[in-house]
Amino acid sequence: MSIESLKSALPDYAKDLKLNLSNVLATPGMTPAQLWGTALAAALAARNPTVIRAVAVEAAQHVDAPTLSAAKTAAAVMAMNNVYYRFTHLASTPDYRTMPARLRMNALTGHGAAPLDFELWSLAASAINGCGLCIDSHEREVVKKGASKELVQNVVRLAAVIQAVAVTLEGADALAEAPAA
């Protein structure tokens, strides 16, 4: 499946998503690695197989295999970290915030991608997964590494559209299977 077929699969009521998907995948000021790594990490975080496949196929046409692997690594590690750190952030007991996580996270430094890019992909996944602590941490890191506020916004906008496409496709599938009212 391609991005074009993904847009075609969206229902008529999601016309804005079709337009937004085209726009965010042509965002100026992002390198191909930043754009397609973000798209892939966001698709994986959004958990929709149709979206994941379409983005993965398209991304493979724009970036190399190590970049794709690192973006997948960012999504995988954030799937774990976002749950853990969201818990420590939301739990009423402050003790959890000072306890060591004791979670293996070697991939945060051994991914082989540009450090800024990996942080951007982690930010996108964290935004989708809803971990405020991780969002703050990755946003600080990308700014420290030289990212502009516009780049941060572009990454989150891309993640938002990918998430919306995933949710809308799942909803359309569910509605198609629902008995007529």
Stockholm file with secondary structure:
# STOCKHOLM 1.0

chainA/1-181         MSIESLKSALPDYAKDLKLNLSNVLATPGMTPAQLWGTALAAALAARNPTVIRAVAVEAAQHVDAPTLSAAKTAAAVMAMNNVYYRFTHLASTPDYRTMPARLRMNALTGHGAAPLDFELWSLAASAINGCGLCIDSHEREVVKKGASKELVQNVVRLAAVIQAVAVTLEGADALAEAPAA
#=GR chainA/1-181 SS CCHHHHHHHSCGGGHHHHHHHHHHTTCTTCCHHHHHHHHHHHHHHHTCHHHHHHHHHHHTTTSCHHHHHHHHHHHHHHHHHHHHHHHHHHCSCTHHHHSCCCCCCGGGTSSCSCHHHHHHHHHHHHHHHTCHHHHHHHHHHHHHTTCCHHHHHHHHHHHHHHHHHHHHHHHHHHHHHSCCC
#=GC SS_cons         CCHHHHHHHSCGGGHHHHHHHHHHTTCTTCCHHHHHHHHHHHHHHHTCHHHHHHHHHHHTTTSCHHHHHHHHHHHHHHHHHHHHHHHHHHCSCTHHHHSCCCCCCGGGTSSCSCHHHHHHHHHHHHHHHTCHHHHHHHHHHHHHTTCCHHHHHHHHHHHHHHHHHHHHHHHHHHHHHSCCC
//
